[in-house]
Amino acid sequence: MTMSTQPISESDKHLELPIEDLLRRARPLPSHDEMVIDDLDDEEGMAFLAALEE
């Protein structure tokens, strides 16, 4: 691993955004009905859940 030899500028020290900015930029999730996958059979449902756990 190599380390940077460039000094950190004042603008690079604060990379985190204030909570107010994060909340303003956030987008609402779609409704539950829009997110549900209705036509999965049991095998597809199990494969989907297994993929989420990886």
All heavy atoms as atom14 arrays in JSON, in Angstrom:
{
  "sequence": "MTMSTQPISESDKHLELPIEDLLRRARPLPSHDEMVIDDLDDEEGMAFLAALEE",
  "atom14_mask": [
    [1, 1, 1, 1, 1, 1, 1, 1, 0, 0, 0, 0, 0, 0],
    [1, 1, 1, 1, 1, 1, 1, 0, 0, 0, 0, 0, 0, 0],
    [1, 1, 1, 1, 1, 1, 1, 1, 0, 0, 0, 0, 0, 0],
    [1, 1, 1, 1, 1, 1, 0, 0, 0, 0, 0, 0, 0, 0],
    [1, 1, 1, 1, 1, 1, 1, 0, 0, 0, 0, 0, 0, 0],
    [1, 1, 1, 1, 1, 1, 1, 1, 1, 0, 0, 0, 0, 0],
    [1, 1, 1, 1, 1, 1, 1, 0, 0, 0, 0, 0, 0, 0],
    [1, 1, 1, 1, 1, 1, 1, 1, 0, 0, 0, 0, 0, 0],
    [1, 1, 1, 1, 1, 1, 0, 0, 0, 0, 0, 0, 0, 0],
    [1, 1, 1, 1, 1, 1, 1, 1, 1, 0, 0, 0, 0, 0],
    [1, 1, 1, 1, 1, 1, 0, 0, 0, 0, 0, 0, 0, 0],
    [1, 1, 1, 1, 1, 1, 1, 1, 0, 0, 0, 0, 0, 0],
    [1, 1, 1, 1, 1, 1, 1, 1, 1, 0, 0, 0, 0, 0],
    [1, 1, 1, 1, 1, 1, 1, 1, 1, 1, 0, 0, 0, 0],
    [1, 1, 1, 1, 1, 1, 1, 1, 0, 0, 0, 0, 0, 0],
    [1, 1, 1, 1, 1, 1, 1, 1, 1, 0, 0, 0, 0, 0],
    [1, 1, 1, 1, 1, 1, 1, 1, 0, 0, 0, 0, 0, 0],
    [1, 1, 1, 1, 1, 1, 1, 0, 0, 0, 0, 0, 0, 0],
    [1, 1, 1, 1, 1, 1, 1, 1, 0, 0, 0, 0, 0, 0],
    [1, 1, 1, 1, 1, 1, 1, 1, 1, 0, 0, 0, 0, 0],
    [1, 1, 1, 1, 1, 1, 1, 1, 0, 0, 0, 0, 0, 0],
    [1, 1, 1, 1, 1, 1, 1, 1, 0, 0, 0, 0, 0, 0],
    [1, 1, 1, 1, 1, 1, 1, 1, 0, 0, 0, 0, 0, 0],
    [1, 1, 1, 1, 1, 1, 1, 1, 1, 1, 1, 0, 0, 0],
    [1, 1, 1, 1, 1, 1, 1, 1, 1, 1, 1, 0, 0, 0],
    [1, 1, 1, 1, 1, 0, 0, 0, 0, 0, 0, 0, 0, 0],
    [1, 1, 1, 1, 1, 1, 1, 1, 1, 1, 1, 0, 0, 0],
    [1, 1, 1, 1, 1, 1, 1, 0, 0, 0, 0, 0, 0, 0],
    [1, 1, 1, 1, 1, 1, 1, 1, 0, 0, 0, 0, 0, 0],
    [1, 1, 1, 1, 1, 1, 1, 0, 0, 0, 0, 0, 0, 0],
    [1, 1, 1, 1, 1, 1, 0, 0, 0, 0, 0, 0, 0, 0],
    [1, 1, 1, 1, 1, 1, 1, 1, 1, 1, 0, 0, 0, 0],
    [1, 1, 1, 1, 1, 1, 1, 1, 0, 0, 0, 0, 0, 0],
    [1, 1, 1, 1, 1, 1, 1, 1, 1, 0, 0, 0, 0, 0],
    [1, 1, 1, 1, 1, 1, 1, 1, 0, 0, 0, 0, 0, 0],
    [1, 1, 1, 1, 1, 1, 1, 0, 0, 0, 0, 0, 0, 0],
    [1, 1, 1, 1, 1, 1, 1, 1, 0, 0, 0, 0, 0, 0],
    [1, 1, 1, 1, 1, 1, 1, 1, 0, 0, 0, 0, 0, 0],
    [1, 1, 1, 1, 1, 1, 1, 1, 0, 0, 0, 0, 0, 0],
    [1, 1, 1, 1, 1, 1, 1, 1, 0, 0, 0, 0, 0, 0],
    [1, 1, 1, 1, 1, 1, 1, 1, 0, 0, 0, 0, 0, 0],
    [1, 1, 1, 1, 1, 1, 1, 1, 0, 0, 0, 0, 0, 0],
    [1, 1, 1, 1, 1, 1, 1, 1, 1, 0, 0, 0, 0, 0],
    [1, 1, 1, 1, 1, 1, 1, 1, 1, 0, 0, 0, 0, 0],
    [1, 1, 1, 1, 0, 0, 0, 0, 0, 0, 0, 0, 0, 0],
    [1, 1, 1, 1, 1, 1, 1, 1, 0, 0, 0, 0, 0, 0],
    [1, 1, 1, 1, 1, 0, 0, 0, 0, 0, 0, 0, 0, 0],
    [1, 1, 1, 1, 1, 1, 1, 1, 1, 1, 1, 0, 0, 0],
    [1, 1, 1, 1, 1, 1, 1, 1, 0, 0, 0, 0, 0, 0],
    [1, 1, 1, 1, 1, 0, 0, 0, 0, 0, 0, 0, 0, 0],
    [1, 1, 1, 1, 1, 0, 0, 0, 0, 0, 0, 0, 0, 0],
    [1, 1, 1, 1, 1, 1, 1, 1, 0, 0, 0, 0, 0, 0],
    [1, 1, 1, 1, 1, 1, 1, 1, 1, 0, 0, 0, 0, 0],
    [1, 1, 1, 1, 1, 1, 1, 1, 1, 0, 0, 0, 0, 0]
  ],
  "atom14_positions": [
    [[0.85, -1.17, 0.0], [0.0, 0.0, 0.0], [0.89, 1.23, 0.0], [1.87, 1.29, 0.71], [-0.89, -0.03, 1.26], [-1.71, 1.2, 1.41], [-2.95, 1.27, 2.72], [-2.36, 0.28, 4.03], [0.0, 0.0, 0.0], [0.0, 0.0, 0.0], [0.0, 0.0, 0.0], [0.0, 0.0, 0.0], [0.0, 0.0, 0.0], [0.0, 0.0, 0.0]],
    [[0.53, 2.21, -0.8], [1.28, 3.45, -0.84], [0.48, 4.55, -0.19], [-0.74, 4.56, -0.23], [1.61, 3.85, -2.29], [0.4, 4.04, -2.99], [2.46, 2.81, -2.97], [0.0, 0.0, 0.0], [0.0, 0.0, 0.0], [0.0, 0.0, 0.0], [0.0, 0.0, 0.0], [0.0, 0.0, 0.0], [0.0, 0.0, 0.0], [0.0, 0.0, 0.0]],
    [[1.18, 5.45, 0.42], [0.52, 6.57, 1.09], [0.7, 7.82, 0.26], [1.74, 8.03, -0.36], [1.1, 6.77, 2.49], [0.83, 5.6, 3.4], [1.44, 5.86, 5.06], [0.4, 7.19, 5.61], [0.0, 0.0, 0.0], [0.0, 0.0, 0.0], [0.0, 0.0, 0.0], [0.0, 0.0, 0.0], [0.0, 0.0, 0.0], [0.0, 0.0, 0.0]],
    [[-0.29, 8.66, 0.27], [-0.21, 9.92, -0.46], [0.74, 10.86, 0.26], [0.78, 10.92, 1.48], [-1.6, 10.55, -0.55], [-1.52, 11.82, -1.11], [0.0, 0.0, 0.0], [0.0, 0.0, 0.0], [0.0, 0.0, 0.0], [0.0, 0.0, 0.0], [0.0, 0.0, 0.0], [0.0, 0.0, 0.0], [0.0, 0.0, 0.0], [0.0, 0.0, 0.0]],
    [[1.49, 11.59, -0.53], [2.39, 12.58, 0.05], [1.83, 13.98, -0.07], [2.46, 14.94, 0.34], [3.76, 12.52, -0.64], [3.58, 12.72, -2.04], [4.45, 11.19, -0.38], [0.0, 0.0, 0.0], [0.0, 0.0, 0.0], [0.0, 0.0, 0.0], [0.0, 0.0, 0.0], [0.0, 0.0, 0.0], [0.0, 0.0, 0.0], [0.0, 0.0, 0.0]],
    [[0.62, 14.08, -0.64], [0.0, 15.4, -0.78], [-0.7, 15.78, 0.52], [-1.36, 14.95, 1.14], [-1.01, 15.38, -1.92], [-0.38, 15.07, -3.26], [-1.43, 14.96, -4.35], [-2.61, 14.99, -4.07], [-0.98, 14.84, -5.58], [0.0, 0.0, 0.0], [0.0, 0.0, 0.0], [0.0, 0.0, 0.0], [0.0, 0.0, 0.0], [0.0, 0.0, 0.0]],
    [[-0.55, 17.03, 0.92], [-1.24, 17.45, 2.14], [-2.76, 17.47, 1.94], [-3.24, 17.67, 0.83], [-0.71, 18.87, 2.39], [-0.19, 19.31, 1.07], [0.22, 18.08, 0.32], [0.0, 0.0, 0.0], [0.0, 0.0, 0.0], [0.0, 0.0, 0.0], [0.0, 0.0, 0.0], [0.0, 0.0, 0.0], [0.0, 0.0, 0.0], [0.0, 0.0, 0.0]],
    [[-3.48, 17.27, 3.01], [-4.94, 17.29, 2.96], [-5.4, 18.74, 3.0], [-5.01, 19.5, 3.88], [-5.55, 16.51, 4.15], [-5.12, 15.06, 4.07], [-7.05, 16.64, 4.18], [-5.54, 14.24, 5.27], [0.0, 0.0, 0.0], [0.0, 0.0, 0.0], [0.0, 0.0, 0.0], [0.0, 0.0, 0.0], [0.0, 0.0, 0.0], [0.0, 0.0, 0.0]],
    [[-6.21, 19.11, 2.02], [-6.7, 20.49, 2.0], [-7.89, 20.62, 2.96], [-8.49, 19.63, 3.37], [-7.13, 20.89, 0.59], [-8.28, 20.18, 0.22], [0.0, 0.0, 0.0], [0.0, 0.0, 0.0], [0.0, 0.0, 0.0], [0.0, 0.0, 0.0], [0.0, 0.0, 0.0], [0.0, 0.0, 0.0], [0.0, 0.0, 0.0], [0.0, 0.0, 0.0]],
    [[-8.22, 21.84, 3.31], [-9.35, 22.09, 4.21], [-10.65, 21.52, 3.66], [-11.47, 21.02, 4.39], [-9.5, 23.59, 4.48], [-8.46, 24.15, 5.42], [-8.53, 23.54, 6.82], [-9.63, 23.37, 7.35], [-7.45, 23.22, 7.36], [0.0, 0.0, 0.0], [0.0, 0.0, 0.0], [0.0, 0.0, 0.0], [0.0, 0.0, 0.0], [0.0, 0.0, 0.0]],
    [[-10.86, 21.59, 2.34], [-12.1, 21.11, 1.74], [-12.2, 19.59, 1.78], [-13.3, 19.04, 1.75], [-12.23, 21.61, 0.31], [-11.19, 21.07, -0.49], [0.0, 0.0, 0.0], [0.0, 0.0, 0.0], [0.0, 0.0, 0.0], [0.0, 0.0, 0.0], [0.0, 0.0, 0.0], [0.0, 0.0, 0.0], [0.0, 0.0, 0.0], [0.0, 0.0, 0.0]],
    [[-11.07, 18.88, 1.86], [-11.08, 17.41, 1.9], [-11.25, 16.86, 3.31], [-11.49, 15.68, 3.48], [-9.79, 16.85, 1.31], [-9.7, 17.06, -0.19], [-10.76, 17.26, -0.82], [-8.58, 17.04, -0.72], [0.0, 0.0, 0.0], [0.0, 0.0, 0.0], [0.0, 0.0, 0.0], [0.0, 0.0, 0.0], [0.0, 0.0, 0.0], [0.0, 0.0, 0.0]],
    [[-11.12, 17.67, 4.32], [-11.18, 17.17, 5.69], [-12.59, 16.76, 6.1], [-12.77, 15.87, 6.91], [-10.66, 18.23, 6.67], [-9.17, 18.38, 6.65], [-8.72, 19.35, 7.71], [-7.2, 19.47, 7.7], [-6.74, 20.39, 8.74], [0.0, 0.0, 0.0], [0.0, 0.0, 0.0], [0.0, 0.0, 0.0], [0.0, 0.0, 0.0], [0.0, 0.0, 0.0]],
    [[-13.6, 17.41, 5.54], [-14.98, 17.17, 5.95], [-15.76, 16.54, 4.8], [-16.44, 17.22, 4.06], [-15.65, 18.47, 6.39], [-14.89, 19.16, 7.47], [-14.88, 18.71, 8.77], [-14.09, 20.25, 7.45], [-14.11, 19.5, 9.5], [-13.62, 20.44, 8.73], [0.0, 0.0, 0.0], [0.0, 0.0, 0.0], [0.0, 0.0, 0.0], [0.0, 0.0, 0.0]],
    [[-15.64, 15.22, 4.66], [-16.29, 14.54, 3.56], [-17.72, 14.13, 3.91], [-18.51, 13.82, 3.03], [-15.48, 13.3, 3.15], [-14.07, 13.6, 2.64], [-13.34, 12.29, 2.34], [-14.1, 14.48, 1.42], [0.0, 0.0, 0.0], [0.0, 0.0, 0.0], [0.0, 0.0, 0.0], [0.0, 0.0, 0.0], [0.0, 0.0, 0.0], [0.0, 0.0, 0.0]],
    [[-18.08, 14.12, 5.18], [-19.43, 13.76, 5.57], [-20.36, 14.95, 5.39], [-19.99, 16.09, 5.62], [-19.46, 13.31, 7.04], [-18.71, 12.03, 7.28], [-18.81, 11.59, 8.73], [-19.67, 12.11, 9.45], [-18.03, 10.73, 9.11], [0.0, 0.0, 0.0], [0.0, 0.0, 0.0], [0.0, 0.0, 0.0], [0.0, 0.0, 0.0], [0.0, 0.0, 0.0]],
    [[-21.59, 14.64, 4.98], [-22.59, 15.69, 4.81], [-23.39, 15.85, 6.09], [-23.62, 14.87, 6.81], [-23.54, 15.33, 3.67], [-22.93, 15.27, 2.28], [-23.94, 14.73, 1.28], [-22.44, 16.63, 1.86], [0.0, 0.0, 0.0], [0.0, 0.0, 0.0], [0.0, 0.0, 0.0], [0.0, 0.0, 0.0], [0.0, 0.0, 0.0], [0.0, 0.0, 0.0]],
    [[-23.85, 17.05, 6.38], [-24.72, 17.25, 7.54], [-26.04, 16.47, 7.35], [-26.48, 16.23, 6.23], [-24.99, 18.76, 7.55], [-23.96, 19.36, 6.66], [-23.54, 18.3, 5.7], [0.0, 0.0, 0.0], [0.0, 0.0, 0.0], [0.0, 0.0, 0.0], [0.0, 0.0, 0.0], [0.0, 0.0, 0.0], [0.0, 0.0, 0.0], [0.0, 0.0, 0.0]],
    [[-26.65, 16.09, 8.45], [-27.89, 15.31, 8.41], [-28.95, 16.04, 7.6], [-29.69, 15.42, 6.84], [-28.39, 15.01, 9.84], [-27.41, 14.06, 10.51], [-29.79, 14.44, 9.83], [-27.71, 13.79, 11.96], [0.0, 0.0, 0.0], [0.0, 0.0, 0.0], [0.0, 0.0, 0.0], [0.0, 0.0, 0.0], [0.0, 0.0, 0.0], [0.0, 0.0, 0.0]],
    [[-29.05, 17.34, 7.74], [-30.05, 18.11, 7.01], [-29.88, 17.93, 5.5], [-30.86, 17.78, 4.77], [-29.98, 19.6, 7.37], [-30.35, 19.91, 8.8], [-29.2, 19.66, 9.77], [-28.03, 19.56, 9.35], [-29.49, 19.53, 10.98], [0.0, 0.0, 0.0], [0.0, 0.0, 0.0], [0.0, 0.0, 0.0], [0.0, 0.0, 0.0], [0.0, 0.0, 0.0]],
    [[-28.64, 17.93, 5.02], [-28.39, 17.72, 3.6], [-28.76, 16.32, 3.16], [-29.32, 16.11, 2.09], [-26.92, 17.99, 3.25], [-26.57, 19.46, 3.26], [-27.5, 20.29, 3.32], [-25.37, 19.78, 3.2], [0.0, 0.0, 0.0], [0.0, 0.0, 0.0], [0.0, 0.0, 0.0], [0.0, 0.0, 0.0], [0.0, 0.0, 0.0], [0.0, 0.0, 0.0]],
    [[-28.42, 15.33, 3.98], [-28.76, 13.95, 3.66], [-30.27, 13.76, 3.56], [-30.77, 13.12, 2.63], [-28.18, 12.99, 4.71], [-26.66, 12.89, 4.75], [-26.24, 12.04, 5.94], [-26.13, 12.33, 3.47], [0.0, 0.0, 0.0], [0.0, 0.0, 0.0], [0.0, 0.0, 0.0], [0.0, 0.0, 0.0], [0.0, 0.0, 0.0], [0.0, 0.0, 0.0]],
    [[-31.01, 14.32, 4.5], [-32.46, 14.19, 4.48], [-33.07, 14.92, 3.29], [-34.03, 14.45, 2.68], [-33.06, 14.72, 5.79], [-32.75, 13.89, 7.03], [-33.27, 14.58, 8.27], [-33.34, 12.49, 6.9], [0.0, 0.0, 0.0], [0.0, 0.0, 0.0], [0.0, 0.0, 0.0], [0.0, 0.0, 0.0], [0.0, 0.0, 0.0], [0.0, 0.0, 0.0]],
    [[-32.5, 16.05, 2.93], [-33.01, 16.82, 1.79], [-32.78, 16.06, 0.48], [-33.61, 16.09, -0.43], [-32.35, 18.19, 1.73], [-32.99, 19.13, 0.74], [-32.3, 20.48, 0.68], [-31.0, 20.36, -0.01], [-29.82, 20.52, 0.57], [-29.74, 20.81, 1.85], [-28.7, 20.4, -0.1], [0.0, 0.0, 0.0], [0.0, 0.0, 0.0], [0.0, 0.0, 0.0]],
    [[-31.68, 15.33, 0.38], [-31.35, 14.6, -0.85], [-32.04, 13.24, -0.95], [-32.07, 12.65, -2.03], [-29.84, 14.36, -0.91], [-29.05, 15.63, -1.05], [-27.58, 15.32, -1.01], [-26.78, 16.53, -1.1], [-25.52, 16.53, -1.47], [-24.91, 15.42, -1.77], [-24.86, 17.67, -1.53], [0.0, 0.0, 0.0], [0.0, 0.0, 0.0], [0.0, 0.0, 0.0]],
    [[-32.55, 12.73, 0.16], [-33.13, 11.39, 0.17], [-34.39, 11.33, -0.69], [-35.12, 12.31, -0.81], [-33.46, 10.99, 1.6], [0.0, 0.0, 0.0], [0.0, 0.0, 0.0], [0.0, 0.0, 0.0], [0.0, 0.0, 0.0], [0.0, 0.0, 0.0], [0.0, 0.0, 0.0], [0.0, 0.0, 0.0], [0.0, 0.0, 0.0], [0.0, 0.0, 0.0]],
    [[-34.6, 10.17, -1.28], [-35.8, 9.95, -2.08], [-36.69, 8.94, -1.34], [-36.19, 7.97, -0.79], [-35.44, 9.37, -3.44], [-34.61, 10.28, -4.27], [-34.3, 9.65, -5.59], [-33.34, 10.44, -6.33], [-32.71, 10.02, -7.4], [-32.93, 8.82, -7.86], [-31.86, 10.8, -8.01], [0.0, 0.0, 0.0], [0.0, 0.0, 0.0], [0.0, 0.0, 0.0]],
    [[-38.0, 9.14, -1.37], [-38.88, 8.17, -0.7], [-38.88, 6.84, -1.45], [-38.7, 6.79, -2.67], [-40.26, 8.83, -0.75], [-40.17, 9.83, -1.85], [-38.73, 10.25, -1.95], [0.0, 0.0, 0.0], [0.0, 0.0, 0.0], [0.0, 0.0, 0.0], [0.0, 0.0, 0.0], [0.0, 0.0, 0.0], [0.0, 0.0, 0.0], [0.0, 0.0, 0.0]],
    [[-39.07, 5.76, -0.71], [-39.18, 4.44, -1.33], [-40.51, 4.31, -2.04], [-41.49, 4.95, -1.65], [-39.07, 3.35, -0.26], [-37.72, 3.15, 0.38], [-37.82, 2.14, 1.52], [-36.7, 2.68, -0.63], [0.0, 0.0, 0.0], [0.0, 0.0, 0.0], [0.0, 0.0, 0.0], [0.0, 0.0, 0.0], [0.0, 0.0, 0.0], [0.0, 0.0, 0.0]],
    [[-40.58, 3.46, -3.06], [-41.88, 3.2, -3.69], [-42.8, 2.53, -2.66], [-42.36, 2.0, -1.65], [-41.55, 2.22, -4.82], [-40.08, 2.28, -5.01], [-39.49, 2.75, -3.72], [0.0, 0.0, 0.0], [0.0, 0.0, 0.0], [0.0, 0.0, 0.0], [0.0, 0.0, 0.0], [0.0, 0.0, 0.0], [0.0, 0.0, 0.0], [0.0, 0.0, 0.0]],
    [[-44.08, 2.5, -2.97], [-45.03, 1.86, -2.06], [-44.74, 0.37, -1.96], [-44.1, -0.22, -2.84], [-46.47, 2.08, -2.55], [-46.69, 1.31, -3.73], [0.0, 0.0, 0.0], [0.0, 0.0, 0.0], [0.0, 0.0, 0.0], [0.0, 0.0, 0.0], [0.0, 0.0, 0.0], [0.0, 0.0, 0.0], [0.0, 0.0, 0.0], [0.0, 0.0, 0.0]],
    [[-45.22, -0.25, -0.92], [-45.01, -1.69, -0.7], [-45.54, -2.48, -1.89], [-44.9, -3.42, -2.36], [-45.71, -2.12, 0.59], [-45.64, -3.59, 0.84], [-44.49, -4.22, 1.23], [-46.58, -4.56, 0.72], [-44.71, -5.52, 1.35], [-45.97, -5.75, 1.06], [0.0, 0.0, 0.0], [0.0, 0.0, 0.0], [0.0, 0.0, 0.0], [0.0, 0.0, 0.0]],
    [[-46.71, -2.11, -2.4], [-47.31, -2.83, -3.52], [-46.45, -2.77, -4.78], [-46.41, -3.72, -5.56], [-48.7, -2.28, -3.83], [-49.7, -2.6, -2.72], [-49.47, -3.58, -1.97], [-50.69, -1.86, -2.59], [0.0, 0.0, 0.0], [0.0, 0.0, 0.0], [0.0, 0.0, 0.0], [0.0, 0.0, 0.0], [0.0, 0.0, 0.0], [0.0, 0.0, 0.0]],
    [[-45.75, -1.66, -4.98], [-44.88, -1.54, -6.15], [-43.61, -2.39, -6.0], [-43.03, -2.79, -7.0], [-44.47, -0.09, -6.36], [-45.57, 0.82, -6.83], [-45.07, 2.23, -7.03], [-44.25, 2.43, -7.94], [-45.49, 3.11, -6.25], [0.0, 0.0, 0.0], [0.0, 0.0, 0.0], [0.0, 0.0, 0.0], [0.0, 0.0, 0.0], [0.0, 0.0, 0.0]],
    [[-43.19, -2.66, -4.77], [-41.94, -3.37, -4.54], [-42.13, -4.89, -4.43], [-41.17, -5.63, -4.56], [-41.28, -2.84, -3.27], [-40.82, -1.41, -3.44], [-40.11, -0.62, -1.99], [-39.11, -1.82, -1.24], [0.0, 0.0, 0.0], [0.0, 0.0, 0.0], [0.0, 0.0, 0.0], [0.0, 0.0, 0.0], [0.0, 0.0, 0.0], [0.0, 0.0, 0.0]],
    [[-43.35, -5.35, -4.21], [-43.61, -6.78, -4.04], [-43.53, -7.49, -5.4], [-44.06, -7.0, -6.4], [-45.0, -7.0, -3.41], [-45.38, -8.48, -3.43], [-45.01, -6.48, -1.99], [0.0, 0.0, 0.0], [0.0, 0.0, 0.0], [0.0, 0.0, 0.0], [0.0, 0.0, 0.0], [0.0, 0.0, 0.0], [0.0, 0.0, 0.0], [0.0, 0.0, 0.0]],
    [[-42.86, -8.64, -5.42], [-42.78, -9.46, -6.63], [-43.81, -10.57, -6.47], [-43.61, -11.53, -5.71], [-41.37, -10.04, -6.82], [-40.34, -8.92, -6.84], [-41.3, -10.87, -8.1], [-38.9, -9.4, -6.8], [0.0, 0.0, 0.0], [0.0, 0.0, 0.0], [0.0, 0.0, 0.0], [0.0, 0.0, 0.0], [0.0, 0.0, 0.0], [0.0, 0.0, 0.0]],
    [[-44.94, -10.44, -7.15], [-46.07, -11.35, -6.95], [-45.92, -12.7, -7.65], [-46.42, -13.7, -7.16], [-47.37, -10.71, -7.45], [-47.82, -9.57, -6.58], [-47.59, -9.63, -5.35], [-48.4, -8.62, -7.12], [0.0, 0.0, 0.0], [0.0, 0.0, 0.0], [0.0, 0.0, 0.0], [0.0, 0.0, 0.0], [0.0, 0.0, 0.0], [0.0, 0.0, 0.0]],
    [[-45.26, -12.74, -8.78], [-45.29, -13.95, -9.59], [-44.1, -14.89, -9.39], [-43.78, -15.68, -10.27], [-45.45, -13.58, -11.07], [-44.34, -12.67, -11.57], [-43.58, -12.16, -10.73], [-44.24, -12.49, -12.79], [0.0, 0.0, 0.0], [0.0, 0.0, 0.0], [0.0, 0.0, 0.0], [0.0, 0.0, 0.0], [0.0, 0.0, 0.0], [0.0, 0.0, 0.0]],
    [[-43.46, -14.85, -8.24], [-42.37, -15.79, -7.95], [-42.93, -17.08, -7.37], [-43.79, -17.05, -6.49], [-41.39, -15.2, -6.93], [-40.52, -14.03, -7.35], [-39.6, -13.62, -6.2], [-39.72, -14.34, -8.58], [0.0, 0.0, 0.0], [0.0, 0.0, 0.0], [0.0, 0.0, 0.0], [0.0, 0.0, 0.0], [0.0, 0.0, 0.0], [0.0, 0.0, 0.0]],
    [[-42.43, -18.22, -7.86], [-42.81, -19.47, -7.21], [-41.91, -19.67, -5.99], [-41.01, -18.87, -5.73], [-42.76, -20.65, -8.18], [-41.37, -20.91, -8.75], [-40.37, -20.61, -8.08], [-41.29, -21.43, -9.89], [0.0, 0.0, 0.0], [0.0, 0.0, 0.0], [0.0, 0.0, 0.0], [0.0, 0.0, 0.0], [0.0, 0.0, 0.0], [0.0, 0.0, 0.0]],
    [[-42.14, -20.72, -5.21], [-41.38, -20.93, -3.97], [-39.88, -21.06, -4.22], [-39.07, -20.51, -3.47], [-41.9, -22.17, -3.24], [-43.27, -21.96, -2.63], [-43.67, -20.8, -2.47], [-43.93, -22.97, -2.32], [0.0, 0.0, 0.0], [0.0, 0.0, 0.0], [0.0, 0.0, 0.0], [0.0, 0.0, 0.0], [0.0, 0.0, 0.0], [0.0, 0.0, 0.0]],
    [[-39.51, -21.77, -5.28], [-38.08, -21.97, -5.57], [-37.41, -20.64, -5.93], [-36.31, -20.34, -5.46], [-37.94, -22.96, -6.73], [-36.5, -23.32, -7.04], [-36.39, -24.37, -8.13], [-37.31, -25.2, -8.27], [-35.37, -24.32, -8.85], [0.0, 0.0, 0.0], [0.0, 0.0, 0.0], [0.0, 0.0, 0.0], [0.0, 0.0, 0.0], [0.0, 0.0, 0.0]],
    [[-38.07, -19.83, -6.74], [-37.53, -18.52, -7.1], [-37.45, -17.6, -5.88], [-36.5, -16.85, -5.72], [-38.39, -17.87, -8.18], [-38.3, -18.55, -9.52], [-39.34, -18.0, -10.51], [-40.46, -17.68, -10.1], [-38.97, -17.91, -11.7], [0.0, 0.0, 0.0], [0.0, 0.0, 0.0], [0.0, 0.0, 0.0], [0.0, 0.0, 0.0], [0.0, 0.0, 0.0]],
    [[-38.46, -17.69, -5.02], [-38.46, -16.88, -3.81], [-37.29, -17.23, -2.89], [-36.64, -16.35, -2.34], [0.0, 0.0, 0.0], [0.0, 0.0, 0.0], [0.0, 0.0, 0.0], [0.0, 0.0, 0.0], [0.0, 0.0, 0.0], [0.0, 0.0, 0.0], [0.0, 0.0, 0.0], [0.0, 0.0, 0.0], [0.0, 0.0, 0.0], [0.0, 0.0, 0.0]],
    [[-37.04, -18.53, -2.73], [-35.92, -18.97, -1.9], [-34.58, -18.53, -2.51], [-33.68, -18.12, -1.8], [-35.95, -20.49, -1.72], [-37.17, -20.99, -0.97], [-37.3, -20.31, 0.7], [-36.02, -21.24, 1.49], [0.0, 0.0, 0.0], [0.0, 0.0, 0.0], [0.0, 0.0, 0.0], [0.0, 0.0, 0.0], [0.0, 0.0, 0.0], [0.0, 0.0, 0.0]],
    [[-34.45, -18.61, -3.84], [-33.22, -18.18, -4.5], [-33.02, -16.68, -4.33], [-31.9, -16.22, -4.11], [-33.27, -18.56, -5.99], [0.0, 0.0, 0.0], [0.0, 0.0, 0.0], [0.0, 0.0, 0.0], [0.0, 0.0, 0.0], [0.0, 0.0, 0.0], [0.0, 0.0, 0.0], [0.0, 0.0, 0.0], [0.0, 0.0, 0.0], [0.0, 0.0, 0.0]],
    [[-34.1, -15.93, -4.41], [-34.02, -14.48, -4.23], [-33.55, -14.15, -2.81], [-32.63, -13.33, -2.63], [-35.39, -13.84, -4.5], [-35.43, -12.37, -4.28], [-34.91, -11.5, -5.22], [-35.98, -11.83, -3.14], [-34.94, -10.13, -5.03], [-36.02, -10.47, -2.92], [-35.5, -9.61, -3.88], [0.0, 0.0, 0.0], [0.0, 0.0, 0.0], [0.0, 0.0, 0.0]],
    [[-34.15, -14.78, -1.82], [-33.75, -14.51, -0.43], [-32.3, -14.95, -0.17], [-31.56, -14.27, 0.54], [-34.7, -15.21, 0.53], [-36.13, -14.66, 0.55], [-37.02, -15.51, 1.46], [-36.14, -13.21, 0.97], [0.0, 0.0, 0.0], [0.0, 0.0, 0.0], [0.0, 0.0, 0.0], [0.0, 0.0, 0.0], [0.0, 0.0, 0.0], [0.0, 0.0, 0.0]],
    [[-31.89, -16.06, -0.76], [-30.51, -16.53, -0.61], [-29.53, -15.52, -1.21], [-28.46, -15.26, -0.66], [-30.34, -17.89, -1.25], [0.0, 0.0, 0.0], [0.0, 0.0, 0.0], [0.0, 0.0, 0.0], [0.0, 0.0, 0.0], [0.0, 0.0, 0.0], [0.0, 0.0, 0.0], [0.0, 0.0, 0.0], [0.0, 0.0, 0.0], [0.0, 0.0, 0.0]],
    [[-29.91, -14.92, -2.35], [-29.04, -13.93, -3.0], [-28.91, -12.68, -2.13], [-27.85, -12.06, -2.1], [-29.59, -13.57, -4.37], [0.0, 0.0, 0.0], [0.0, 0.0, 0.0], [0.0, 0.0, 0.0], [0.0, 0.0, 0.0], [0.0, 0.0, 0.0], [0.0, 0.0, 0.0], [0.0, 0.0, 0.0], [0.0, 0.0, 0.0], [0.0, 0.0, 0.0]],
    [[-29.96, -12.32, -1.41], [-29.89, -11.15, -0.53], [-28.95, -11.38, 0.64], [-28.34, -10.43, 1.15], [-31.28, -10.8, -0.01], [-32.28, -10.27, -1.01], [-33.62, -10.02, -0.35], [-31.78, -9.01, -1.68], [0.0, 0.0, 0.0], [0.0, 0.0, 0.0], [0.0, 0.0, 0.0], [0.0, 0.0, 0.0], [0.0, 0.0, 0.0], [0.0, 0.0, 0.0]],
    [[-28.84, -12.62, 1.09], [-28.0, -12.93, 2.25], [-26.53, -13.04, 1.9], [-25.69, -13.05, 2.78], [-28.48, -14.23, 2.9], [-29.85, -14.09, 3.52], [-30.37, -15.39, 4.1], [-29.68, -16.41, 4.02], [-31.49, -15.36, 4.64], [0.0, 0.0, 0.0], [0.0, 0.0, 0.0], [0.0, 0.0, 0.0], [0.0, 0.0, 0.0], [0.0, 0.0, 0.0]],
    [[-26.18, -13.12, 0.62], [-24.77, -13.25, 0.21], [-24.02, -11.98, 0.42], [-24.42, -10.92, 0.42], [-24.67, -13.7, -1.23], [-25.09, -15.12, -1.41], [-24.95, -15.57, -2.86], [-24.44, -14.82, -3.7], [-25.36, -16.69, -3.15], [0.0, 0.0, 0.0], [0.0, 0.0, 0.0], [0.0, 0.0, 0.0], [0.0, 0.0, 0.0], [0.0, 0.0, 0.0]]
  ]
}
